[in-house]
Amino acid sequence: MSDKPVIAVLVSGSGSNLQAIIDAAERREIPGRVGLVVSNKADAYGLTRASRHGIPTVVVDHKAFESREAFDAKLVEVIRASGAKLVCLAGFMRVVTPVFLRAFPHRILNIHPALLPSFPGTHGPGQALRYGVRFSGCTVHFLDDGVDTGPIIVQAVVPVYEDDTEDALAARILKEEHRIYPMAIRLFLEGRLTVEGRRVFTKDAGKIPGFSHRNPDA
Ligand code: GRF
């Protein structure tokens, strides 16, 4: 078994972001490996994706627990057992409690299909479309105790077209999610992220192709 740092990925559905992370790890673009996939839904396609790559999976059904805290305590137990250094929420449709947050301080990432702080919560692409913005996108951020409010690591922008449907916009955003989530994971595992209050500073970001946070005037 490789001694690369273990990433635990939490999913509830399709798991296309999970797939992007697995693929990036297999291409060695991420200095870690997905060592555990957890789902709160037994029929999540993400579990099938994980199994195809020989990755252990665990289902923790939230409906079997009497409180959010009890559910989170079980998640913490299975993730700790994997030895994960990083926890990635990837389409995990549960709001977590401080029980979960405190177990992995500054070690939980989330991806959201909008340019935060705009359009947090569910249906990010639909919210953006209905609001009438000309651009939307996606955000990878550290998890904090709010809903989609944690310090922002990477964002990507996509145009919103006048004849867009919610599905078309969501698909355009998802493509960018698959690009920036592995990028953020790489930055984290390489120890290049520093958080100061709300702001995240990235060491040597210019060495990552497609990472556009360099100041051209600097
Ligand atoms: C993504 O849009 C993600 O940002 C959101 O849920 C969707 C999950 O897609 N939180 P997938 O399961 O990774 O395919």
py3Dmol code that shows the C-alpha trace and the ligand (Angstrom):
import py3Dmol

protein = """\
ATOM      1  CA  MET A   1       0.000   0.000   0.000  1.00  0.00           C
ATOM      2  CA  SER A   2       1.309   3.434  -0.916  1.00  0.00           C
ATOM      3  CA  ASP A   3       2.385   5.792   1.874  1.00  0.00           C
ATOM      4  CA  LYS A   4       0.798   8.780   0.147  1.00  0.00           C
ATOM      5  CA  PRO A   5      -1.507  10.879   2.357  1.00  0.00           C
ATOM      6  CA  VAL A   6      -5.039   9.548   2.392  1.00  0.00           C
ATOM      7  CA  ILE A   7      -7.941  11.661   1.170  1.00  0.00           C
ATOM      8  CA  ALA A   8     -11.447  10.735   2.347  1.00  0.00           C
ATOM      9  CA  VAL A   9     -14.187  11.860  -0.044  1.00  0.00           C
ATOM     10  CA  LEU A  10     -17.831  12.213   1.013  1.00  0.00           C
ATOM     11  CA  VAL A  11     -20.527  11.940  -1.649  1.00  0.00           C
ATOM     12  CA  SER A  12     -24.294  11.655  -1.902  1.00  0.00           C
ATOM     13  CA  GLY A  13     -24.817  11.191  -5.623  1.00  0.00           C
ATOM     14  CA  SER A  14     -23.137  10.908  -9.003  1.00  0.00           C
ATOM     15  CA  GLY A  15     -19.624  11.510  -7.740  1.00  0.00           C
ATOM     16  CA  SER A  16     -18.229  13.140 -10.877  1.00  0.00           C
ATOM     17  CA  ASN A  17     -16.046  15.355  -8.682  1.00  0.00           C
ATOM     18  CA  LEU A  18     -14.892  12.235  -6.865  1.00  0.00           C
ATOM     19  CA  GLN A  19     -13.988  10.776 -10.260  1.00  0.00           C
ATOM     20  CA  ALA A  20     -11.975  13.888 -11.149  1.00  0.00           C
ATOM     21  CA  ILE A  21     -10.084  13.594  -7.854  1.00  0.00           C
ATOM     22  CA  ILE A  22      -9.408   9.864  -8.331  1.00  0.00           C
ATOM     23  CA  ASP A  23      -8.218  10.456 -11.897  1.00  0.00           C
ATOM     24  CA  ALA A  24      -5.941  13.331 -10.876  1.00  0.00           C
ATOM     25  CA  ALA A  25      -4.447  11.189  -8.103  1.00  0.00           C
ATOM     26  CA  GLU A  26      -3.888   8.300 -10.500  1.00  0.00           C
ATOM     27  CA  ARG A  27      -2.179  10.692 -12.934  1.00  0.00           C
ATOM     28  CA  ARG A  28      -0.030  11.813  -9.978  1.00  0.00           C
ATOM     29  CA  GLU A  29      -1.246  15.389 -10.260  1.00  0.00           C
ATOM     30  CA  ILE A  30      -2.184  15.181  -6.570  1.00  0.00           C
ATOM     31  CA  PRO A  31       0.361  13.998  -4.000  1.00  0.00           C
ATOM     32  CA  GLY A  32      -2.191  11.804  -2.234  1.00  0.00           C
ATOM     33  CA  ARG A  33      -4.629   8.982  -2.847  1.00  0.00           C
ATOM     34  CA  VAL A  34      -8.330   8.552  -2.276  1.00  0.00           C
ATOM     35  CA  GLY A  35      -8.338   5.959   0.498  1.00  0.00           C
ATOM     36  CA  LEU A  36     -11.991   6.075   1.500  1.00  0.00           C
ATOM     37  CA  VAL A  37     -15.318   7.091  -0.004  1.00  0.00           C
ATOM     38  CA  VAL A  38     -18.255   7.623   2.335  1.00  0.00           C
ATOM     39  CA  SER A  39     -21.849   8.113   1.246  1.00  0.00           C
ATOM     40  CA  ASN A  40     -25.020   8.770   3.205  1.00  0.00           C
ATOM     41  CA  LYS A  41     -26.931   7.082   0.368  1.00  0.00           C
ATOM     42  CA  ALA A  42     -26.500   3.418  -0.462  1.00  0.00           C
ATOM     43  CA  ASP A  43     -27.413   3.968  -4.133  1.00  0.00           C
ATOM     44  CA  ALA A  44     -24.979   6.832  -4.771  1.00  0.00           C
ATOM     45  CA  TYR A  45     -23.198   6.224  -8.067  1.00  0.00           C
ATOM     46  CA  GLY A  46     -20.044   7.599  -6.466  1.00  0.00           C
ATOM     47  CA  LEU A  47     -19.770   4.300  -4.556  1.00  0.00           C
ATOM     48  CA  THR A  48     -19.643   2.370  -7.836  1.00  0.00           C
ATOM     49  CA  ARG A  49     -16.961   4.713  -9.142  1.00  0.00           C
ATOM     50  CA  ALA A  50     -14.883   4.121  -5.999  1.00  0.00           C
ATOM     51  CA  SER A  51     -15.238   0.342  -6.170  1.00  0.00           C
ATOM     52  CA  ARG A  52     -14.092   0.347  -9.789  1.00  0.00           C
ATOM     53  CA  HIS A  53     -10.834   1.847  -8.589  1.00  0.00           C
ATOM     54  CA  GLY A  54     -10.480  -0.544  -5.662  1.00  0.00           C
ATOM     55  CA  ILE A  55     -11.217   2.201  -3.134  1.00  0.00           C
ATOM     56  CA  PRO A  56     -12.912   1.133   0.131  1.00  0.00           C
ATOM     57  CA  THR A  57     -16.422   2.509   0.620  1.00  0.00           C
ATOM     58  CA  VAL A  58     -18.666   2.956   3.637  1.00  0.00           C
ATOM     59  CA  VAL A  59     -22.351   3.861   3.686  1.00  0.00           C
ATOM     60  CA  VAL A  60     -23.508   5.815   6.724  1.00  0.00           C
ATOM     61  CA  ASP A  61     -27.246   6.348   6.324  1.00  0.00           C
ATOM     62  CA  HIS A  62     -28.221   9.572   8.069  1.00  0.00           C
ATOM     63  CA  LYS A  63     -31.758   8.266   8.538  1.00  0.00           C
ATOM     64  CA  ALA A  64     -30.454   5.627  10.930  1.00  0.00           C
ATOM     65  CA  PHE A  65     -29.326   8.262  13.451  1.00  0.00           C
ATOM     66  CA  GLU A  66     -31.457  10.173  15.876  1.00  0.00           C
ATOM     67  CA  SER A  67     -29.537  13.427  15.577  1.00  0.00           C
ATOM     68  CA  ARG A  68     -27.169  15.204  13.193  1.00  0.00           C
ATOM     69  CA  GLU A  69     -24.503  15.003  15.887  1.00  0.00           C
ATOM     70  CA  ALA A  70     -24.823  11.219  16.193  1.00  0.00           C
ATOM     71  CA  PHE A  71     -24.579  10.866  12.407  1.00  0.00           C
ATOM     72  CA  ASP A  72     -21.504  13.104  12.351  1.00  0.00           C
ATOM     73  CA  ALA A  73     -19.882  11.126  15.184  1.00  0.00           C
ATOM     74  CA  LYS A  74     -20.172   7.980  13.062  1.00  0.00           C
ATOM     75  CA  LEU A  75     -18.689   9.794  10.057  1.00  0.00           C
ATOM     76  CA  VAL A  76     -15.780  10.929  12.223  1.00  0.00           C
ATOM     77  CA  GLU A  77     -15.196   7.372  13.412  1.00  0.00           C
ATOM     78  CA  VAL A  78     -15.016   5.858   9.916  1.00  0.00           C
ATOM     79  CA  ILE A  79     -12.907   8.692   8.522  1.00  0.00           C
ATOM     80  CA  ARG A  80     -10.458   8.531  11.445  1.00  0.00           C
ATOM     81  CA  ALA A  81     -10.104   4.786  10.911  1.00  0.00           C
ATOM     82  CA  SER A  82      -8.940   5.495   7.338  1.00  0.00           C
ATOM     83  CA  GLY A  83      -6.122   7.718   8.605  1.00  0.00           C
ATOM     84  CA  ALA A  84      -7.263  10.503   6.271  1.00  0.00           C
ATOM     85  CA  LYS A  85      -5.192  13.654   6.250  1.00  0.00           C
ATOM     86  CA  LEU A  86      -7.778  15.539   4.198  1.00  0.00           C
ATOM     87  CA  VAL A  87     -11.571  15.291   3.974  1.00  0.00           C
ATOM     88  CA  CYS A  88     -13.274  16.429   0.768  1.00  0.00           C
ATOM     89  CA  LEU A  89     -17.000  16.992   0.514  1.00  0.00           C
ATOM     90  CA  ALA A  90     -17.977  16.372  -3.106  1.00  0.00           C
ATOM     91  CA  GLY A  91     -21.699  16.664  -3.623  1.00  0.00           C
ATOM     92  CA  PHE A  92     -22.309  15.567  -0.034  1.00  0.00           C
ATOM     93  CA  MET A  93     -25.825  16.787   0.635  1.00  0.00           C
ATOM     94  CA  ARG A  94     -25.782  17.001   4.439  1.00  0.00           C
ATOM     95  CA  VAL A  95     -25.084  19.999   6.609  1.00  0.00           C
ATOM     96  CA  VAL A  96     -22.447  18.949   9.126  1.00  0.00           C
ATOM     97  CA  THR A  97     -22.294  19.946  12.790  1.00  0.00           C
ATOM     98  CA  PRO A  98     -19.410  21.117  14.993  1.00  0.00           C
ATOM     99  CA  VAL A  99     -18.881  17.444  15.938  1.00  0.00           C
ATOM    100  CA  PHE A 100     -17.583  16.853  12.416  1.00  0.00           C
ATOM    101  CA  LEU A 101     -15.891  20.212  11.986  1.00  0.00           C
ATOM    102  CA  ARG A 102     -13.895  20.010  15.221  1.00  0.00           C
ATOM    103  CA  ALA A 103     -12.667  16.505  14.449  1.00  0.00           C
ATOM    104  CA  PHE A 104     -10.768  17.712  11.356  1.00  0.00           C
ATOM    105  CA  PRO A 105      -9.844  21.350  11.954  1.00  0.00           C
ATOM    106  CA  HIS A 106      -8.724  23.147   8.764  1.00  0.00           C
ATOM    107  CA  ARG A 107      -8.731  19.802   6.983  1.00  0.00           C
ATOM    108  CA  ILE A 108     -12.156  19.770   5.316  1.00  0.00           C
ATOM    109  CA  LEU A 109     -12.741  21.141   1.826  1.00  0.00           C
ATOM    110  CA  ASN A 110     -16.029  21.677   0.007  1.00  0.00           C
ATOM    111  CA  ILE A 111     -16.967  22.518  -3.564  1.00  0.00           C
ATOM    112  CA  HIS A 112     -19.921  24.712  -4.386  1.00  0.00           C
ATOM    113  CA  PRO A 113     -21.443  25.365  -7.844  1.00  0.00           C
ATOM    114  CA  ALA A 114     -21.518  29.179  -7.635  1.00  0.00           C
ATOM    115  CA  LEU A 115     -19.166  32.089  -7.132  1.00  0.00           C
ATOM    116  CA  LEU A 116     -19.447  32.430  -3.366  1.00  0.00           C
ATOM    117  CA  PRO A 117     -20.539  34.391  -1.455  1.00  0.00           C
ATOM    118  CA  SER A 118     -23.285  34.597  -4.099  1.00  0.00           C
ATOM    119  CA  PHE A 119     -25.855  31.825  -4.222  1.00  0.00           C
ATOM    120  CA  PRO A 120     -24.956  29.556  -1.303  1.00  0.00           C
ATOM    121  CA  GLY A 121     -27.074  26.545  -0.368  1.00  0.00           C
ATOM    122  CA  THR A 122     -28.832  24.301  -2.855  1.00  0.00           C
ATOM    123  CA  HIS A 123     -29.410  24.910  -6.584  1.00  0.00           C
ATOM    124  CA  GLY A 124     -26.509  27.321  -7.106  1.00  0.00           C
ATOM    125  CA  PRO A 125     -26.803  27.284 -10.934  1.00  0.00           C
ATOM    126  CA  GLY A 126     -30.586  27.828 -10.785  1.00  0.00           C
ATOM    127  CA  GLN A 127     -30.205  30.698  -8.331  1.00  0.00           C
ATOM    128  CA  ALA A 128     -27.617  32.357 -10.597  1.00  0.00           C
ATOM    129  CA  LEU A 129     -29.791  31.949 -13.688  1.00  0.00           C
ATOM    130  CA  ARG A 130     -32.901  33.341 -12.013  1.00  0.00           C
ATOM    131  CA  TYR A 131     -30.983  36.269 -10.547  1.00  0.00           C
ATOM    132  CA  GLY A 132     -29.735  37.194 -14.013  1.00  0.00           C
ATOM    133  CA  VAL A 133     -25.980  37.345 -13.437  1.00  0.00           C
ATOM    134  CA  ARG A 134     -23.787  37.324 -16.562  1.00  0.00           C
ATOM    135  CA  PHE A 135     -21.135  35.120 -14.966  1.00  0.00           C
ATOM    136  CA  SER A 136     -21.223  32.358 -12.441  1.00  0.00           C
ATOM    137  CA  GLY A 137     -18.820  29.553 -11.595  1.00  0.00           C
ATOM    138  CA  CYS A 138     -17.638  27.402  -8.753  1.00  0.00           C
ATOM    139  CA  THR A 139     -15.727  27.680  -5.503  1.00  0.00           C
ATOM    140  CA  VAL A 140     -13.531  25.348  -3.469  1.00  0.00           C
ATOM    141  CA  HIS A 141     -13.369  26.502   0.130  1.00  0.00           C
ATOM    142  CA  PHE A 142     -12.448  25.360   3.608  1.00  0.00           C
ATOM    143  CA  LEU A 143     -15.459  24.254   5.570  1.00  0.00           C
ATOM    144  CA  ASP A 144     -16.482  26.399   8.503  1.00  0.00           C
ATOM    145  CA  ASP A 145     -19.604  26.420  10.638  1.00  0.00           C
ATOM    146  CA  GLY A 146     -21.767  28.270   8.110  1.00  0.00           C
ATOM    147  CA  VAL A 147     -23.374  27.051   4.908  1.00  0.00           C
ATOM    148  CA  ASP A 148     -20.837  27.623   2.099  1.00  0.00           C
ATOM    149  CA  THR A 149     -19.137  30.439   4.014  1.00  0.00           C
ATOM    150  CA  GLY A 150     -15.586  29.177   4.650  1.00  0.00           C
ATOM    151  CA  PRO A 151     -12.329  30.758   3.393  1.00  0.00           C
ATOM    152  CA  ILE A 152     -12.070  30.526  -0.400  1.00  0.00           C
ATOM    153  CA  ILE A 153      -9.192  28.557  -1.957  1.00  0.00           C
ATOM    154  CA  VAL A 154      -9.893  28.520  -5.713  1.00  0.00           C
ATOM    155  CA  GLN A 155     -12.688  29.841  -7.919  1.00  0.00           C
ATOM    156  CA  ALA A 156     -13.430  29.493 -11.620  1.00  0.00           C
ATOM    157  CA  VAL A 157     -15.757  31.643 -13.705  1.00  0.00           C
ATOM    158  CA  VAL A 158     -18.116  30.631 -16.518  1.00  0.00           C
ATOM    159  CA  PRO A 159     -20.409  32.816 -18.648  1.00  0.00           C
ATOM    160  CA  VAL A 160     -24.184  32.666 -18.268  1.00  0.00           C
ATOM    161  CA  TYR A 161     -25.946  32.805 -21.637  1.00  0.00           C
ATOM    162  CA  GLU A 162     -29.376  34.290 -22.212  1.00  0.00           C
ATOM    163  CA  ASP A 163     -30.701  31.034 -23.630  1.00  0.00           C
ATOM    164  CA  ASP A 164     -29.200  28.910 -20.843  1.00  0.00           C
ATOM    165  CA  THR A 165     -31.181  26.327 -18.981  1.00  0.00           C
ATOM    166  CA  GLU A 166     -30.324  25.435 -15.411  1.00  0.00           C
ATOM    167  CA  ASP A 167     -28.968  22.079 -16.614  1.00  0.00           C
ATOM    168  CA  ALA A 168     -26.785  23.639 -19.301  1.00  0.00           C
ATOM    169  CA  LEU A 169     -25.311  26.123 -16.842  1.00  0.00           C
ATOM    170  CA  ALA A 170     -24.797  23.426 -14.209  1.00  0.00           C
ATOM    171  CA  ALA A 171     -22.932  21.274 -16.748  1.00  0.00           C
ATOM    172  CA  ARG A 172     -20.674  24.196 -17.746  1.00  0.00           C
ATOM    173  CA  ILE A 173     -19.919  24.837 -14.081  1.00  0.00           C
ATOM    174  CA  LEU A 174     -19.351  21.148 -13.314  1.00  0.00           C
ATOM    175  CA  LYS A 175     -16.621  20.964 -15.963  1.00  0.00           C
ATOM    176  CA  GLU A 176     -14.753  23.708 -14.101  1.00  0.00           C
ATOM    177  CA  GLU A 177     -15.379  21.983 -10.761  1.00  0.00           C
ATOM    178  CA  HIS A 178     -13.517  18.957 -12.108  1.00  0.00           C
ATOM    179  CA  ARG A 179     -10.552  21.197 -12.907  1.00  0.00           C
ATOM    180  CA  ILE A 180     -10.344  23.260  -9.730  1.00  0.00           C
ATOM    181  CA  TYR A 181     -11.103  20.667  -7.045  1.00  0.00           C
ATOM    182  CA  PRO A 182      -7.974  18.608  -7.791  1.00  0.00           C
ATOM    183  CA  MET A 183      -6.024  21.867  -8.004  1.00  0.00           C
ATOM    184  CA  ALA A 184      -7.139  22.942  -4.525  1.00  0.00           C
ATOM    185  CA  ILE A 185      -6.373  19.488  -3.117  1.00  0.00           C
ATOM    186  CA  ARG A 186      -2.894  19.640  -4.593  1.00  0.00           C
ATOM    187  CA  LEU A 187      -2.267  23.054  -3.033  1.00  0.00           C
ATOM    188  CA  PHE A 188      -3.472  21.766   0.331  1.00  0.00           C
ATOM    189  CA  LEU A 189      -1.438  18.555   0.303  1.00  0.00           C
ATOM    190  CA  GLU A 190       1.672  20.401  -0.809  1.00  0.00           C
ATOM    191  CA  GLY A 191       1.286  22.599   2.272  1.00  0.00           C
ATOM    192  CA  ARG A 192       1.007  25.754   0.197  1.00  0.00           C
ATOM    193  CA  LEU A 193      -2.127  27.228   1.767  1.00  0.00           C
ATOM    194  CA  THR A 194      -2.135  29.645   4.679  1.00  0.00           C
ATOM    195  CA  VAL A 195      -5.371  30.967   6.135  1.00  0.00           C
ATOM    196  CA  GLU A 196      -5.466  34.436   7.692  1.00  0.00           C
ATOM    197  CA  GLY A 197      -8.985  35.268   8.777  1.00  0.00           C
ATOM    198  CA  ARG A 198     -11.163  34.959   5.700  1.00  0.00           C
ATOM    199  CA  ARG A 199      -8.239  35.066   3.268  1.00  0.00           C
ATOM    200  CA  VAL A 200      -6.271  32.140   1.916  1.00  0.00           C
ATOM    201  CA  PHE A 201      -2.732  32.786   0.698  1.00  0.00           C
ATOM    202  CA  THR A 202      -1.104  30.421  -1.786  1.00  0.00           C
ATOM    203  CA  LYS A 203       2.630  29.835  -1.937  1.00  0.00           C
ATOM    204  CA  ASP A 204       4.072  29.526  -5.468  1.00  0.00           C
ATOM    205  CA  ALA A 205       0.638  29.428  -7.110  1.00  0.00           C
ATOM    206  CA  GLY A 206       2.267  30.445 -10.386  1.00  0.00           C
ATOM    207  CA  LYS A 207       3.801  26.986 -10.681  1.00  0.00           C
ATOM    208  CA  ILE A 208       0.373  25.466 -11.238  1.00  0.00           C
ATOM    209  CA  PRO A 209      -0.826  25.728 -14.855  1.00  0.00           C
ATOM    210  CA  GLY A 210      -4.273  27.289 -15.078  1.00  0.00           C
ATOM    211  CA  PHE A 211      -4.098  28.773 -11.599  1.00  0.00           C
ATOM    212  CA  SER A 212      -4.852  32.387 -12.292  1.00  0.00           C
ATOM    213  CA  HIS A 213      -4.292  34.043  -8.944  1.00  0.00           C
ATOM    214  CA  ARG A 214      -0.986  35.610  -9.880  1.00  0.00           C
ATOM    215  CA  ASN A 215      -0.891  39.364  -9.843  1.00  0.00           C
ATOM    216  CA  PRO A 216       0.467  40.390 -13.286  1.00  0.00           C
ATOM    217  CA  ASP A 217       1.496  43.760 -11.834  1.00  0.00           C
ATOM    218  CA  ALA A 218       3.572  42.258  -9.014  1.00  0.00           C
TER     219      ALA A 218
END
"""
ligand_1 = """\
14
GRF
C -21.657 19.573 -7.775
O -22.194 20.596 -8.553
C -21.192 20.129 -6.459
O -20.658 21.401 -6.563
C -22.480 20.158 -5.695
O -23.148 18.983 -6.061
C -22.711 18.567 -7.340
C -22.159 17.189 -7.185
O -21.815 16.593 -8.383
N -22.247 20.353 -4.305
P -21.017 15.220 -8.377
O -21.730 14.263 -7.398
O -19.612 15.474 -7.978
O -21.150 14.715 -9.789
"""
view = py3Dmol.view(width=600, height=400)
view.addModel(protein, "pdb")
view.setStyle({"model": 0}, {"cartoon": {"style": "trace"}})
view.addModel(ligand_1, "xyz")
view.setStyle({"model": 1}, {"stick": {}})
view.zoomTo()
view.show()
